[in-house]
Amino acid sequence: MVKAKVSMNPLNLPKKRLFENSASIWKRILAYLIDMMLINIIIIDRFKDHFNELSSLDFTQIITFVNTNQELIAQIATIEAVISVLILFYFIIFEYKFERTPGKMIMKLFVKDKTKKKAQLTFQQVFIRSIFKIPFSIFGLLMFVDVVHYMFRKERLGDKLANTIVTEVIST
């Protein structure tokens, strides 16, 4: 005796369809802010003790303090370089391994190869994208250029150079 398969869905509704779309600027900004909050907690807070002396001074006192403590400039530059490298590692590791950072995970965003020829992003693509996200040192200038490029082209310069796109999956 052959039994017919009984559908557990009495309404026989169609399955949800999934669409992959370019992510909105607001979701991308929010994802970046979430990442920066995590970076602040995980990385930057570890170095706050090195800046306690400067935090209570006003601008002119800081200038005087720095001029009289030349070794402090080298120490600050070293700390800034270490923080920048750690931030770079944060973005590279998450985007290379998972195609998204924790901020993008929360916002349900993905980084994909724009040509869709590669299943996974290359290290070079992830590195190029990530270098534009470091807010310190010379990289702060790259961040500014990236924002200006987005305003005119509706595409991050880092995405364009890396040939990537940030997407979100929308279900209907």
Residue pairs with C-beta under 8 A, 6 or more apart in sequence:
16 171
16 172
17 171
17 172
18 169
18 170
18 171
19 169
19 170
19 171
19 172
20 112
20 167
20 168
20 169
20 170
21 167
21 168
21 169
21 170
22 165
22 166
22 167
22 168
23 107
23 109
23 166
23 167
23 168
24 168
25 150
27 107
27 109
27 168
28 107
28 109
28 166
30 103
30 107
31 101
31 103
31 104
31 106
31 107
31 109
32 103
32 133
33 103
34 102
34 103
34 106
34 107
35 90
35 91
35 101
35 102
35 103
35 104
36 103
36 135
38 102
38 103
39 87
39 90
42 90
43 83
43 86
43 87
43 90
44 83
47 79
47 82
47 83
50 75
50 76
50 79
51 76
53 65
54 62
54 65
57 65
65 72
66 72
66 73
80 136
80 137
81 137
83 136
84 134
84 136
84 137
84 139
87 133
87 134
87 135
87 136
88 130
88 131
88 134
90 101
91 101
91 126
91 129
91 130
91 133
92 123
92 126
92 127
92 130
94 100
94 101
94 102
95 101
95 111
95 121
95 126
95 129
95 130
96 121
96 123
96 126
98 105
99 110
99 111
99 112
99 120
99 121
100 109
100 110
100 111
104 110
104 111
104 166
107 168
108 168
108 169
109 166
109 167
109 168
110 166
110 167
110 168
110 169
111 121
111 126
111 129
111 164
111 165
111 166
111 167
112 121
112 164
112 165
112 166
112 167
113 121
113 125
113 163
113 164
114 159
114 163
114 164
114 165
115 163
121 164
124 162
125 162
125 163
125 164
126 162
128 158
128 161
128 162
129 156
129 158
129 159
129 162
129 164
130 158
131 139
131 142
131 158
132 139
132 142
132 143
132 145
132 146
132 156
132 157
132 158
133 139
133 143
133 158
134 140
134 142
134 143
135 143
145 157
146 156
146 157
146 158
149 155
149 156
149 157
149 160
150 156
150 157
153 160
159 165
159 166
